[in-house]
Amino acid sequence: MTDALRSQGLGMRYGHRHALADCTLSIPAGHVVGLVGPNGAGKTTLLHLAVGLLTPASGTIEVLGGKPGSGPAQLAKVGYVAQDTPLYAGLTVADHLKLGAHLNPGWDMAVAAERIERLRLDPRQKAGKMSGGQRAQLALTMAIAKNPELLIMDEPIASLDPLARSDFLRSLADFTAARQVSVVLSSHLLGDLERICDYLIVLVGSRVQVAGEVSDLLASHRMLTGVRADPAIMPPGSTVISASRDGRPRMVLARVAGPVDETAWPGGPITLEDLVLAYMSRATDAPRRESALKGQS
Amino acid sequence: MMWLTWRQLRAQIIATAAVMAAVASILSYTRPALVHLYDNSGIPTCNVNTNCAALVTRFLDELSGIKPALYFLSIGLMFAAPAIIGVFWGAPLVAREVDAHTYKVAWNQSITRTRWLTVKLAVVGLAAMATVGLLSLIVSWYSSPIDQAVTLNPRHGISLFRLGPILFDTRGITPIGYAAFAFALGVTAGALIRRTIPAMAATLAGFVAVQIVMTDFIRQHLAAPAHAIVALGTANIDGISQGVNNSMTVHATPSFSQVGAWVLSSQIIGKTGQAFQGAFTQACLGSNFQNCTASIGKLHLRQTIAYLPASRFWTLQWREATIFMILTVLLAGMSFGAISRRRVD
């Protein structure tokens, strides 16, 4: 089966600023992928590269085995909900569905109409007069009714209130449960994604910090207590991801190579939040560490 | 894609159709009186060499009420229409999608952005050309009696004749070329600048600049001029000046009165056919200008005139329209390049 998304050394620059650097990913189809990272990490750039709104400055990217945005067939396979869910302010809900029907050969009007009715959206209402939650639902409806093999969403729920957020995630969960599709959605808040994602990418400072299936990631990382972050005394083959600097007892989150001897290295499993925070703080600390080292020498 | 293009253009098309209908009804309501006045003015059967000028003057003086205002307003409308289309149809076509981020919606349906732009350019561009073409027909039809009259006597008030800068730009088929060009200029400016308001401003400035350059510097070269040699009438002498080696240089307006001709240049020549350069006449060393011009009259000087006869009107129209269509195609190509580049917003 072809990967949902595969990239090799993918990079993008705006002028001299790197928006994405050396991004190598291989995401199998069939996952709900969470792309997590702080604002400005490069999430939108990666997603724009995946839908073909941008072309890479370096490296390659393949989506469902094809070059993003390369033709009608490729475009038909990928549904996209852009950040802040832009829609045509002057067009009504019904107009948007007609737009979808005219421009997509795979359009499923029955699904679209059913969703609009269930969400109690007024078909005659103009998109410009809708709430953020309603707009997000309409944008999701358009992406779903297109019948994509891969659904890509850029912070679709960041601006929604908790109720709209919950509705949106339920809609998305219903959709993924009903079909064989892959989903990639980005957020700067892990909480949004924890409920639905089974694959995670942490992107910080234009670089991928860690990527993998959630269950694998949780199994391969441990929180060790009472050890120093010293490679000499850590479990063999393990890597320190983050270490508490002042907390007692000392806590070290480490990637481990296999089962760990509990008597020698006491500790416990981690949560997804621990993992994401550890990789984020490692990435943001890295430049600081480097400059500190330079200062010493 | 046709549906979306139509849906997005609908409001503008309806507004434009309403304006066109209003213009057409006002002009067709007032035209019969204008035609009546013209038919009874004697101009249709006048003699160019004798009474035309006087009859035209009388006809134009008799035009009253709303008719002259409509004539000049319709000229203004013909100048404005292509610019309005460029600014309000062309510039926002891509730029507003970028401003509102809706290009992310449009370009993520199962249709390439190249096809998206192709359909938009074709449909809206043809609508722009049809609109201005129809307007040109209506305005030319309404104005034909006055156009005919002023061409017979271009010295009445503003110099209006069909090859002149005002009527040429607002009659026939060149306005269609302007409309296509202004539209493509707007689209390309929008695709390059990616912000609606600056793109609108750039479109207006660019269109006005190109039209001025075309009118003042290029149009006269679009067809080979005809030449005529006429005697220099003393009444046409504007003045004299001192040339090289104390010679006398005569300045004169062209003594050329072919109906509707566009005089490009004139030169005063002597008996040999060379540019005139002679010694100052005795009278011209004095202070009486009339004695001076009379003395120049005795030199039997002539003028060579380069001009475009009125019959070249359609040749010039076709050539200018073709130039603008070529520019339109080049701009359209640039707009495709602009939207396919890696960064859009």
Interface residues (C-beta under 8 A of the other chain):
Chain A: Y14 V51 G52 L53 L54 T55 P56 A57 G69 G71 P72 A73 L75 A76 V78 G79 Y80 A82 D84 P86 L87 Y88 A89 G90 L91 D95 K98 L99 G100 H102 L103 N104 P105 G106 A139 M142 K146
Chain B: M1 M2 W3 L4 R7 Q8 A11 A100 H101 T102 K104 V105 W107 N108 Q109 S110 I111 T112 R113 R115 R342 R343 V344
